[in-house]
Amino acid sequence: MTAGVRQEPREADPARTPRRLRLPTLLALLIGGVGVGYRLALLLADAPPTNSDEATMGLAALHIARGDAFPVWFYGQAYMGTLEAYLAAPLLAVAGPSVLVLRLPTLALYALFLLLSWRLTRRLGGDRWYALLVVAVLALGADRVVKNQLIAGGGYPELNPAGAALALLTVGLCVGGPGARLPRWAAWGLVAGVLLWVDPLILPYVATLGALLLAWRRRELAGRAGAVLAGALLLGAAPMVLDSLRHGRNPLTAVLRASGSDVAAGWAERLHGGLVLGPSLAMGFCSPGHCAPWQLWWAAVFPVLLLIAAWAAWRTLRGAVARPGLGHVPSAANATCPRSGDDPAGPADRRVSAGVRLALLAGAATVLAAYTASNAAGRTPIESSRYLSCLAIAVPALLWPLWQAARPLARPLGGRLAGPLGGRRQFGEVAVSGRPGYRHFPDLESIKTAAATATVGGAAAVAVLAGVLGTGASATVDVIRAVPAVHAEADRHRALVDMLGALGVRHVRGGYWTCNRIAFATGEDVVCAVVDDRLRPGFDRLPAYRRAVAADPDAGWVAPDASPLAALLDRRLGTAPGTLDVVTVDGWRIYLPRR
């Protein structure tokens, strides 16, 4: 009995070991929660600033909630699906029009992206500490990053979680035997179809991950799996397909036309906007509205890291092809013990992990190349860098070489050496001579050289990772500093809306960035027709508003203080009939016709 009592702690030890390994997971949950909480605090403080494009999506959600309309596309154009409007419609039906309520689904999509990125990192062979690093990088929130993630302006908030889901599904479909995988094929097709409807910016990832599936599972795709995938893809893209067939429109043509392809920009401007500003903005290294020179260091590191990560993935893929058994050999010195941090269910096959990483990197490179070739990169690089938001999907693959090189510095060598790119060799591993059966230990000089190279490479990797976290944190602080000004502007707009209601104004004219914002804030109690700075008709995304305003002889005007439109309307002030009266609100001017 005494032996039995003593045996219990020893038997319980293996069960307790995984609990000690949960610290990085708990830290990831904590940091992810901080990232979500930070964004929720921004939403409560009216940041990032809203605009009329987001209000247009809010109006679509209101129309869906009321059953008045079920739009396929963002109003006024034949591309960019209205998924965000359908997600927000139930909430708006209960709570009424509000920017905060409109953005709650986008906040949930960001939280889902963090979760999927953590899981994707683990499935691609990363340990829990590396998954923690990925979550920490994605939890940071610079100006362009939080705008892409939180503003319900169409397309961007849903791209990243859907792309990460596609990558996870690809890993699951490529690993192991066929089994009962038809639901996964259906999920892959459905997500890809919805993405193509929402925004074709994600097409490079769909193409590269789809090519990987074709290479790995072409025989399976020739059967029922292919039919299920095709059917689900059509189902997901059904709104786009049906609308194109009904109206004879090509969404791709509309996207190219809207991207500024008809207004030329020089190649020097495109390369600067795409390769210098673009990566730093997409990674979240820049302050609100601009990039300081010191924040552009990532422009030099990014292409090098992209090439190194792709080469490392390709080398792993080729090595695993030559020696297929390696994908199932534990990486610890003791073959019966998995390495600390490995998934208890077993790491993904090395070939699949390398293939998915390579597909993600190829997708990221294609996104960057397409953006750099566009005129938008040269004409409006700061604002149009939102087109690079889906580069975040590739972060688990992009930072992998840095982690592999830096990890040996964070733990004792323990009998292992790290190569320049993180490939580890055990001291006990023997070299094979050209003569059969002959083996020898590596000489001491080789070991010293490898150790020195690993130390230098590891120090450089640690410096880059520290730069990523430090620069991202600095840009996040800049966003926090700008919150009071953003909140004050939102308060001024609420005062404008309240004054319009107090004056009984139902129809107004104003600039593009004024009109739909007023209409959404008032739940269409006030509608607005767009005019330019010379009082000429502008671009109305909802033509019915212009007709309603034109039919009201008492329609007013709204303009920001000190704007060209306000300066022109001030000339019409007077006391005679046909002139205008003005009512001032902090930051705004309301003009009413005198009768």
C-alpha positions as CSV (number, residue, x, y, z in Angstrom):
1,M,0.0,0.0,0.0
2,T,2.8,2.3,0.7
3,A,4.2,1.6,-2.7
4,G,0.8,2.4,-4.2
5,V,0.7,5.8,-2.3
6,R,4.1,6.7,-3.6
7,Q,3.2,5.7,-7.1
8,E,0.4,8.2,-7.4
9,P,2.5,11.4,-7.6
10,R,4.8,9.8,-10.2
11,E,1.8,8.7,-12.3
12,A,0.3,12.2,-11.9
13,D,3.5,14.0,-13.0
14,P,3.0,13.4,-16.8
15,A,-0.6,14.7,-16.4
16,R,0.7,17.9,-14.7
17,T,3.4,18.6,-17.2
18,P,1.0,20.0,-19.9
19,R,-0.4,22.4,-17.2
20,R,3.0,24.0,-16.8
21,L,3.2,24.5,-20.6
22,R,0.0,26.5,-20.6
23,L,1.6,29.7,-19.5
24,P,2.2,31.1,-23.0
25,T,-1.4,30.2,-23.9
26,L,-2.7,32.1,-20.9
27,L,-0.4,35.0,-21.8
28,A,-1.8,34.9,-25.4
29,L,-5.3,35.0,-24.0
30,L,-4.4,38.0,-21.8
31,I,-2.6,39.9,-24.6
32,G,-5.4,39.1,-27.0
33,G,-7.9,40.3,-24.5
34,V,-6.0,43.5,-24.1
35,G,-6.0,44.0,-27.9
36,V,-9.7,43.5,-28.1
37,G,-10.3,45.7,-25.0
38,Y,-8.1,48.5,-26.5
39,R,-10.2,48.5,-29.6
40,L,-13.4,48.4,-27.6
41,A,-12.2,51.5,-25.7
42,L,-11.4,53.2,-29.0
43,L,-15.0,52.5,-30.2
44,L,-16.4,53.9,-27.0
45,A,-14.3,57.0,-27.5
46,D,-15.6,57.4,-31.1
47,A,-12.3,56.3,-32.6
48,P,-11.2,55.7,-35.3
49,P,-13.1,58.7,-36.9
50,T,-16.1,57.7,-39.0
51,N,-17.0,59.0,-42.4
52,S,-19.8,59.0,-45.0
53,D,-18.6,55.8,-46.6
54,E,-19.1,54.0,-43.3
55,A,-22.4,55.7,-42.9
56,T,-23.4,54.3,-46.3
57,M,-22.8,50.8,-45.0
58,G,-24.8,51.8,-42.0
59,L,-27.7,53.0,-44.2
60,A,-27.6,49.6,-46.0
61,A,-27.8,47.9,-42.6
62,L,-30.8,50.1,-41.6
63,H,-32.6,49.2,-44.9
64,I,-32.0,45.5,-44.4
65,A,-33.2,45.7,-40.8
66,R,-36.4,47.5,-41.9
67,G,-36.9,45.1,-44.9
68,D,-36.8,48.1,-47.2
69,A,-33.9,46.8,-49.4
70,F,-31.4,44.0,-49.5
71,P,-28.4,45.4,-51.4
72,V,-25.8,43.2,-52.9
73,W,-23.2,45.9,-53.4
74,F,-22.1,49.0,-51.6
75,Y,-24.5,51.7,-52.7
76,G,-23.5,53.5,-55.8
77,Q,-21.1,50.9,-57.2
78,A,-21.1,47.4,-58.6
79,Y,-18.4,45.9,-56.3
80,M,-17.6,45.4,-52.6
81,G,-20.2,43.2,-51.0
82,T,-22.4,44.3,-48.1
83,L,-21.6,41.5,-45.7
84,E,-20.9,44.0,-42.9
85,A,-24.4,45.5,-43.4
86,Y,-26.0,42.1,-43.0
87,L,-24.0,41.4,-39.9
88,A,-25.0,44.7,-38.3
89,A,-28.6,44.7,-39.3
90,P,-30.0,42.7,-36.4
91,L,-28.1,44.9,-33.9
92,L,-29.4,48.1,-35.5
93,A,-32.9,46.7,-35.6
94,V,-32.7,46.5,-31.8
95,A,-30.5,49.5,-30.8
96,G,-31.1,52.0,-33.7
97,P,-28.5,53.8,-35.8
98,S,-25.2,54.2,-34.0
99,V,-21.6,54.0,-35.2
100,L,-20.7,51.9,-32.1
101,V,-23.4,49.3,-32.8
102,L,-22.4,49.3,-36.5
103,R,-18.8,48.4,-35.5
104,L,-19.6,45.7,-32.9
105,P,-19.5,43.0,-35.6
106,T,-16.1,44.3,-36.9
107,L,-14.7,44.1,-33.4
108,A,-15.9,40.5,-33.2
109,L,-14.3,39.7,-36.5
110,Y,-11.0,41.1,-35.1
111,A,-11.2,38.9,-32.1
112,L,-11.9,35.9,-34.4
113,F,-8.8,36.8,-36.4
114,L,-6.6,36.7,-33.3
115,L,-8.0,33.3,-32.3
116,L,-7.6,31.9,-35.8
117,S,-4.1,33.3,-36.2
118,W,-3.0,31.7,-32.9
119,R,-4.4,28.4,-34.0
120,L,-2.9,28.7,-37.5
121,T,0.5,29.4,-36.0
122,R,0.2,26.3,-33.9
123,R,-0.9,24.1,-36.8
124,L,2.0,25.3,-38.9
125,G,4.4,23.9,-36.4
126,G,5.0,26.9,-34.2
127,D,5.2,26.4,-30.4
128,R,3.0,28.3,-28.0
129,W,5.6,30.9,-27.4
130,Y,5.8,31.7,-31.0
131,A,2.0,31.8,-31.2
132,L,2.1,34.3,-28.3
133,L,4.5,36.5,-30.3
134,V,2.1,36.4,-33.3
135,V,-0.8,37.4,-31.1
136,A,1.2,40.2,-29.5
137,V,2.1,41.6,-32.9
138,L,-1.5,41.5,-34.1
139,A,-2.8,43.0,-30.9
140,L,-1.0,46.3,-31.6
141,G,-3.2,48.9,-33.2
142,A,-1.7,51.7,-35.2
143,D,-3.8,54.2,-37.1
144,R,-4.2,52.4,-40.5
145,V,-4.5,49.0,-38.8
146,V,-7.4,49.9,-36.5
147,K,-9.1,51.7,-39.4
148,N,-8.9,48.6,-41.5
149,Q,-10.1,46.4,-38.6
150,L,-12.9,48.5,-37.1
151,I,-14.4,50.8,-39.7
152,A,-17.4,49.2,-41.3
153,G,-16.7,50.8,-44.7
154,G,-16.8,47.6,-46.8
155,G,-14.5,44.6,-47.2
156,Y,-11.5,45.1,-45.0
157,P,-12.6,43.8,-41.4
158,E,-13.7,40.4,-42.7
159,L,-10.8,39.7,-45.1
160,N,-8.2,38.7,-42.4
161,P,-10.3,36.3,-40.3
162,A,-11.6,34.7,-43.5
163,G,-8.1,34.4,-45.0
164,A,-6.8,32.8,-41.7
165,A,-9.7,30.4,-41.8
166,L,-8.9,29.4,-45.3
167,A,-5.3,28.7,-44.4
168,L,-6.4,26.6,-41.4
169,L,-8.9,24.6,-43.5
170,T,-6.1,24.0,-46.1
171,V,-3.8,22.5,-43.4
172,G,-6.7,20.2,-42.2
173,L,-7.4,19.1,-45.8
174,C,-3.8,18.4,-46.6
175,V,-2.9,16.5,-43.5
176,G,-3.8,12.9,-43.0
177,G,-6.0,10.5,-45.0
178,P,-9.2,11.4,-46.9
179,G,-11.7,10.4,-44.1
180,A,-14.9,12.3,-43.8
181,R,-13.7,15.6,-45.1
182,L,-16.6,16.8,-47.2
183,P,-17.7,19.4,-44.6
184,R,-14.2,20.9,-44.7
185,W,-14.3,21.1,-48.5
186,A,-17.7,22.7,-48.3
187,A,-16.4,25.2,-45.7
188,W,-13.4,26.1,-47.8
189,G,-15.5,26.7,-50.9
190,L,-18.1,28.7,-48.9
191,V,-15.5,31.0,-47.3
192,A,-13.7,31.5,-50.6
193,G,-16.9,32.3,-52.4
194,V,-18.0,34.9,-49.8
195,L,-14.6,36.5,-49.9
196,L,-14.7,36.9,-53.7
197,W,-18.1,38.6,-53.3
198,V,-17.0,40.8,-50.4
199,D,-13.7,42.0,-51.9
200,P,-11.4,40.5,-54.6
201,L,-8.3,41.9,-52.8
202,I,-8.2,38.4,-51.1
203,L,-7.9,36.6,-54.5
204,P,-4.1,36.1,-54.3
205,Y,-4.5,34.0,-51.1
206,V,-7.5,32.1,-52.5
207,A,-5.4,31.3,-55.6
208,T,-2.2,30.2,-53.8
209,L,-4.0,28.1,-51.1
210,G,-6.2,26.6,-53.8
211,A,-3.1,25.7,-55.9
212,L,-1.7,24.0,-52.9
213,L,-4.9,22.0,-52.4
214,L,-4.9,21.0,-56.1
215,A,-1.3,19.8,-55.8
216,W,-1.9,17.8,-52.6
217,R,-5.5,16.5,-53.2
218,R,-6.0,16.5,-57.0
219,R,-7.3,12.9,-56.9
220,E,-9.7,13.7,-54.2
221,L,-10.8,16.9,-56.0
222,A,-11.6,14.8,-59.1
223,G,-14.4,13.1,-57.2
224,R,-17.1,14.2,-54.8
225,A,-14.8,16.6,-53.0
226,G,-14.4,18.7,-56.1
227,A,-18.2,18.8,-56.7
228,V,-18.8,19.9,-53.1
229,L,-16.1,22.5,-53.2
230,A,-17.5,24.0,-56.5
231,G,-21.0,24.0,-55.2
232,A,-20.1,25.7,-52.0
233,L,-17.9,28.3,-53.9
234,L,-20.9,29.2,-56.1
235,L,-23.1,29.4,-53.0
236,G,-20.8,31.8,-51.3
237,A,-20.4,33.9,-54.4
238,A,-24.1,33.7,-55.3
239,P,-24.9,37.3,-54.6
240,M,-22.2,38.4,-57.0
241,V,-22.9,35.8,-59.6
242,L,-26.7,36.4,-59.7
243,D,-26.3,40.2,-59.8
244,S,-23.7,39.9,-62.6
245,L,-26.0,37.6,-64.6
246,R,-29.0,39.9,-64.0
247,H,-27.4,43.2,-64.9
248,G,-24.5,42.0,-67.2
249,R,-21.9,43.6,-64.9
250,N,-18.3,42.5,-64.3
251,P,-17.3,43.3,-60.7
252,L,-13.6,42.9,-61.6
253,T,-13.9,45.7,-64.2
254,A,-15.6,47.9,-61.7
255,V,-12.8,47.3,-59.2
256,L,-10.1,48.2,-61.7
257,R,-11.9,51.3,-62.7
258,A,-12.4,52.4,-59.1
259,S,-8.7,51.8,-58.3
260,G,-7.6,54.8,-60.4
261,S,-6.4,52.8,-63.3
262,D,-7.5,55.6,-65.6
263,V,-5.4,58.2,-63.9
264,A,-1.7,57.5,-64.4
265,A,1.0,57.8,-61.8
266,G,4.7,57.6,-62.4
267,W,6.6,54.4,-61.5
268,A,8.8,56.3,-59.0
269,E,5.7,57.3,-57.2
270,R,4.2,53.8,-57.3
271,L,7.4,52.2,-56.1
272,H,7.7,54.7,-53.2
273,G,4.0,54.3,-52.2
274,G,4.0,50.5,-52.7
275,L,7.4,49.4,-51.4
276,V,8.4,52.1,-49.0
277,L,5.2,53.4,-47.4
278,G,3.0,50.4,-48.0
279,P,4.7,47.7,-45.9
280,S,5.2,50.0,-42.9
281,L,1.6,51.2,-43.0
282,A,0.2,47.7,-43.4
283,M,2.3,46.4,-40.5
284,G,1.1,49.2,-38.2
285,F,4.3,51.2,-37.8
286,C,3.1,54.7,-38.8
287,S,1.5,57.5,-36.9
288,P,-2.0,58.8,-37.7
289,G,-2.0,60.1,-41.3
290,H,1.7,60.0,-42.0
291,C,4.9,57.9,-41.7
292,A,8.0,59.5,-40.1
293,P,11.3,58.5,-41.7
294,W,12.4,56.4,-38.7
295,Q,9.1,54.4,-39.0
296,L,10.0,53.2,-42.5
297,W,12.8,50.8,-41.5
298,W,10.5,47.9,-42.2
299,A,10.5,48.8,-45.9
300,A,14.1,47.5,-46.1
301,V,13.5,44.5,-43.8
302,F,10.2,43.3,-45.3
303,P,11.4,42.1,-48.8
304,V,14.5,40.4,-47.3
305,L,12.4,38.6,-44.7
306,L,9.8,37.7,-47.3
307,L,12.5,36.0,-49.4
308,I,14.2,34.3,-46.5
309,A,10.9,32.9,-45.2
310,A,9.9,31.7,-48.7
311,W,13.4,30.1,-49.2
312,A,13.3,28.4,-45.8
313,A,9.8,27.1,-46.5
314,W,10.8,25.9,-50.0
315,R,13.9,24.2,-48.5
316,T,11.8,22.4,-45.9
317,L,9.3,21.4,-48.5
318,R,12.0,20.0,-50.8
319,G,13.8,18.2,-47.9
320,A,10.6,16.6,-46.8
321,V,9.8,15.4,-50.3
322,A,13.2,13.8,-50.4
323,R,12.8,12.2,-47.0
324,P,9.1,11.9,-46.4
325,G,9.5,10.1,-43.1
326,L,10.9,13.3,-41.4
327,G,7.5,14.8,-41.2
328,H,6.5,12.4,-38.4
329,V,9.7,12.3,-36.4
330,P,9.6,14.2,-33.1
331,S,12.1,17.0,-32.9
332,A,13.2,16.4,-29.4
333,A,16.3,14.4,-28.6
334,N,14.1,11.8,-27.0
335,A,11.9,10.4,-29.7
336,T,9.2,9.5,-27.1
337,C,8.9,13.0,-25.7
338,P,7.4,15.8,-27.8
339,R,9.3,19.1,-27.7
340,S,8.0,21.7,-25.2
341,G,5.2,23.6,-26.7
342,D,4.2,21.1,-29.4
343,D,0.6,20.5,-29.9
344,P,-0.3,17.4,-27.8
345,A,-2.3,16.1,-30.7
346,G,0.8,16.1,-32.8
347,P,2.4,18.8,-35.1
348,A,1.2,19.2,-38.6
349,D,3.1,17.3,-41.3
350,R,6.3,19.3,-42.1
351,R,5.5,19.2,-45.8
352,V,2.1,20.7,-45.3
353,S,3.3,23.3,-42.9
354,A,6.0,24.4,-45.3
355,G,3.6,24.3,-48.2
356,V,1.0,26.5,-46.5
357,R,3.6,28.9,-45.3
358,L,4.9,29.2,-48.8
359,A,1.4,29.8,-50.1
360,L,0.8,32.5,-47.6
361,L,4.0,34.2,-48.5
362,A,3.3,34.0,-52.2
363,G,-0.2,35.5,-51.6
364,A,1.4,38.4,-49.6
365,A,4.0,39.0,-52.3
366,T,1.2,39.0,-55.0
367,V,-0.9,41.5,-53.0
368,L,2.1,43.8,-52.6
369,A,3.1,43.5,-56.2
370,A,-0.5,44.2,-57.5
371,Y,-0.8,47.2,-55.2
372,T,2.6,48.6,-56.2
373,A,1.6,48.3,-59.9
374,S,-1.6,50.3,-59.3
375,N,-1.9,54.0,-59.7
376,A,-3.4,54.2,-56.3
377,A,-0.1,53.5,-54.7
378,G,1.4,56.5,-56.4
379,R,-1.6,58.9,-56.1
380,T,-2.9,58.3,-52.6
381,P,-0.4,56.0,-50.8
382,I,-1.4,56.8,-47.2
383,E,-5.2,56.2,-47.7
384,S,-5.0,53.5,-50.3
385,S,-2.6,51.4,-48.2
386,R,-5.8,49.9,-46.8
387,Y,-5.5,47.6,-49.9
388,L,-2.6,45.9,-48.1
389,S,-4.6,45.1,-44.9
390,C,-4.6,41.4,-45.8
391,L,-0.8,41.2,-45.5
392,A,-1.5,40.5,-41.8
393,I,-2.7,37.0,-42.8
394,A,0.9,36.0,-43.6
395,V,2.4,37.2,-40.3
396,P,2.7,33.6,-38.9
397,A,4.7,32.6,-41.9
398,L,6.6,35.9,-42.3
399,L,8.1,36.0,-38.8
400,W,8.9,32.3,-38.6
401,P,12.6,32.6,-39.7
402,L,13.1,35.3,-37.1
403,W,11.6,33.1,-34.4
404,Q,13.7,30.1,-35.4
405,A,16.9,32.2,-35.3
406,A,16.0,34.0,-32.1
407,R,14.7,31.1,-30.0
408,P,18.1,29.5,-29.1
409,L,19.1,32.8,-27.4
410,A,16.0,32.6,-25.2
411,R,16.8,29.1,-23.8
412,P,20.0,27.2,-22.9
413,L,21.5,25.3,-25.9
414,G,20.8,22.1,-24.1
415,G,22.9,20.1,-26.6
416,R,21.5,21.8,-29.7
417,L,23.0,24.2,-32.2
418,A,20.9,26.6,-34.3
419,G,21.8,27.3,-37.9
420,P,21.7,30.7,-39.5
421,L,18.0,30.2,-40.3
422,G,17.1,28.4,-37.2
423,G,17.6,24.8,-38.4
424,R,18.8,23.0,-35.3
425,R,21.4,20.2,-35.1
426,Q,22.0,18.1,-32.1
427,F,25.5,17.6,-30.7
428,G,25.0,13.9,-31.0
429,E,24.1,14.0,-34.7
430,V,26.9,12.4,-36.7
431,A,28.1,13.3,-40.2
432,V,28.0,10.8,-42.9
433,S,31.1,10.2,-45.1
434,G,31.1,9.3,-48.7
435,R,32.3,5.8,-47.7
436,P,29.4,3.4,-46.8
437,G,29.1,2.8,-43.1
438,Y,31.6,5.5,-42.1
439,R,30.4,8.1,-39.6
440,H,32.3,10.7,-37.5
441,F,31.5,13.5,-35.1
442,P,31.8,17.1,-36.3
443,D,35.1,18.7,-35.4
444,L,35.3,21.3,-32.7
445,E,36.0,24.2,-35.1
446,S,32.8,23.4,-37.1
447,I,30.8,23.5,-33.9
448,K,32.3,26.8,-32.9
449,T,31.7,28.3,-36.3
450,A,28.1,27.1,-36.3
451,A,27.6,28.4,-32.7
452,A,29.0,31.9,-33.6
453,T,26.9,32.1,-36.7
454,A,23.8,31.1,-34.8
455,T,24.6,33.7,-32.1
456,V,25.0,36.6,-34.6
457,G,21.9,35.5,-36.6
458,G,19.9,35.1,-33.3
459,A,20.9,38.6,-32.1
460,A,19.9,40.1,-35.4
461,A,16.5,38.3,-35.3
462,V,15.9,39.5,-31.7
463,A,16.7,43.1,-32.8
464,V,14.2,42.9,-35.6
465,L,11.5,41.4,-33.5
466,A,12.1,44.0,-30.8
467,G,11.8,46.6,-33.5
468,V,8.5,45.2,-34.7
469,L,7.0,45.3,-31.2
470,G,8.6,48.6,-30.3
471,T,7.7,50.5,-33.5
472,G,4.1,49.0,-33.4
473,A,3.7,50.0,-29.7
474,S,4.9,53.6,-30.5
475,A,2.4,53.9,-33.3
476,T,-0.3,52.6,-31.0
477,V,0.5,55.2,-28.4
478,D,0.2,57.9,-31.2
479,V,-3.4,56.6,-31.9
480,I,-4.3,56.9,-28.2
481,R,-2.9,60.5,-28.1
482,A,-5.2,61.4,-31.0
483,V,-8.3,60.0,-29.3
484,P,-9.4,63.2,-27.5
485,A,-9.4,65.2,-30.8
486,V,-11.4,62.5,-32.5
487,H,-13.9,62.3,-29.7
488,A,-14.3,66.1,-29.7
489,E,-15.1,66.0,-33.4
490,A,-17.7,63.3,-32.9
491,D,-19.3,65.5,-30.2
492,R,-19.5,68.4,-32.6
493,H,-21.2,66.2,-35.1
494,R,-23.7,65.0,-32.5
495,A,-24.4,68.7,-31.7
496,L,-25.0,69.4,-35.4
497,V,-27.5,66.5,-35.6
498,D,-29.3,67.7,-32.5
499,M,-29.6,71.2,-33.9
500,L,-31.0,70.0,-37.1
501,G,-33.7,68.1,-35.2
502,A,-34.4,71.2,-33.0
503,L,-34.8,73.4,-36.1
504,G,-37.2,70.8,-37.7
505,V,-34.9,70.5,-40.8
506,R,-35.7,67.4,-42.9
507,H,-33.7,68.1,-46.1
508,V,-30.3,69.6,-46.6
509,R,-27.5,69.8,-49.1
510,G,-23.8,69.4,-48.2
511,G,-20.5,67.9,-49.2
512,Y,-19.9,64.2,-49.9
513,W,-18.3,63.6,-46.5
514,T,-21.2,65.3,-44.8
515,C,-24.3,63.9,-46.4
516,N,-24.7,60.2,-45.6
517,R,-23.2,60.7,-42.2
518,I,-26.1,63.0,-41.3
519,A,-28.6,60.6,-42.9
520,F,-27.3,57.6,-40.9
521,A,-27.0,59.5,-37.6
522,T,-30.6,60.6,-37.8
523,G,-32.0,57.3,-39.1
524,E,-32.9,59.1,-42.3
525,D,-35.0,61.7,-40.5
526,V,-32.8,64.1,-42.3
527,V,-31.6,63.3,-45.8
528,C,-29.0,65.1,-47.8
529,A,-28.1,65.7,-51.4
530,V,-24.4,66.0,-52.3
531,V,-23.0,69.2,-53.8
532,D,-19.4,70.2,-54.6
533,D,-17.7,73.3,-53.4
534,R,-19.3,75.3,-56.3
535,L,-22.8,74.2,-55.4
536,R,-23.0,71.8,-58.4
537,P,-24.6,68.4,-57.9
538,G,-22.2,65.8,-56.6
539,F,-22.1,62.0,-56.2
540,D,-25.2,60.7,-54.5
541,R,-24.9,57.1,-53.5
542,L,-28.7,57.0,-52.9
543,P,-30.4,59.0,-55.8
544,A,-33.7,59.1,-53.9
545,Y,-32.1,61.6,-51.4
546,R,-31.6,64.1,-54.2
547,R,-35.2,63.8,-55.4
548,A,-36.5,64.3,-51.9
549,V,-34.3,67.4,-51.3
550,A,-35.2,68.9,-54.7
551,A,-38.9,68.6,-53.8
552,D,-38.5,70.6,-50.6
553,P,-38.4,74.4,-51.1
554,D,-37.3,74.8,-47.5
555,A,-34.2,72.5,-47.9
556,G,-31.2,73.9,-46.1
557,W,-27.4,73.6,-46.4
558,V,-24.8,72.2,-44.1
559,A,-21.1,73.0,-44.3
560,P,-18.1,72.7,-42.0
561,D,-16.7,75.9,-40.6
562,A,-14.0,77.6,-42.8
563,S,-14.7,75.3,-45.7
564,P,-14.9,76.5,-49.3
565,L,-18.5,75.6,-49.3
566,A,-19.2,77.7,-46.2
567,A,-17.3,80.6,-47.7
568,L,-19.5,80.5,-50.9
569,L,-22.8,80.2,-48.9
570,D,-21.8,83.1,-46.6
571,R,-22.0,85.3,-49.7
572,R,-25.8,84.5,-49.8
573,L,-26.5,85.7,-46.3
574,G,-28.9,88.6,-46.0
575,T,-32.3,89.9,-44.9
576,A,-34.2,89.9,-48.2
577,P,-36.3,87.0,-49.4
578,G,-34.3,84.4,-51.2
579,T,-31.2,85.0,-49.1
580,L,-30.0,82.7,-46.3
581,D,-29.9,82.8,-42.6
582,V,-27.2,80.9,-40.7
583,V,-27.2,79.0,-37.5
584,T,-23.8,78.1,-36.1
585,V,-22.9,75.0,-34.2
586,D,-19.4,74.4,-32.9
587,G,-17.5,73.4,-36.1
588,W,-20.6,73.6,-38.4
589,R,-22.8,76.1,-40.1
590,I,-26.4,75.5,-41.0
591,Y,-27.9,77.7,-43.7
592,L,-31.7,78.1,-44.0
593,P,-33.6,79.9,-46.8
594,R,-35.3,83.1,-45.8
595,R,-39.0,83.4,-46.7
